[in-house]
Amino acid sequence: MAITADHIRNKLTTGVGAVHVEVEDTTANRCSTSFKVLVVSPEFEGKTLLQRQRMVNGCLSEELKDIHAFEQKTLTPEQWEKHKAQ
């Protein structure tokens, strides 16, 4: 099964309660082995960066076996609103 941006987006939306997810396939030829994601979830409230990243990695544990590079940014809804305002 090829991993798609839509698959990752849907899995994060349900898996970590994300209210906003951006997924970019950063592979040079778009072969779905390198992704950059932005995940906004209220479940990240009170969590350290490492805890947030572990939540995302846990949600995508099966997919990460086939992904060679994975960059993530995790924000709470409040942090996302401040980020958008900049």
N, C-alpha and C positions, 0 to 999 in steps of 0.2 A: 504494500500500500504506500503510495506516495503521500508525503505529508504536505498539506497545503496551508496557506495562510488562513483560509476560512476554518479549517479543522482546528488549528491552534487557537484562533479567536473564540470559536464555540466552546472548546474544552476549558479555556481560562474563564470564560463568562460563567459557566456552570461550576467549575472546580474551585475557584477562589472568590466567587461572587462578584466578579468584575463588572463595573458599571460602564467602563470604557476600555477598549483594547485596540491598539494599533499594532499590526504585524507587517513587517517588511521582509521579503525574501531578498537577502543581500548576496546571494550566490551570483557570481559573474554571469553565468548562463541560465539563471533561474531554475536550477535543478533541485531546489528545495532541500539543501543540506546546510544552509546558513540563514539564520533569522535574527532580526532585531525586533524586540517587542516593548511596548509601553503598556503597563497594566495599572488601572486605577480601581481600587477596591476598598470599601469600608472595612473589610476584614483585616486590612493592614494597620488599622489604628492601634497604637500602642506597641507595635512590633518593631524590632530593630531591622535594619536593612538585610542582615543575614537571615533573619527569620522570614522576612517577606520573600527573599529569593529561594529559600528552601521550600516555601509554600508553592511557588511557581514551579520549581523543579520537581516537586513531588507530584503535582498535578500532571505534568508532562513527562513523567518518568519513562514511559514506554517510547514516546516520540524522541526523547533525548538520546536513546540508543542509536538512532539513525541520523541525528543532526550533528554536524561536525563543529559548528560554531553557533553560539547562542548568546546574544547580548540582551540584557533586560534592564528596564527602568521601572521601578514600582513606586506608586504614589497613592496616598489617601485622597479621597475626593477634595478635601480642603487644600492639600498640596497641589492638586491638579488645577483648581481654580486660581491659585496664586501663580502657577506656572503659565497658564493661559493669559493672565493679565499682563505678563511681562513683555 
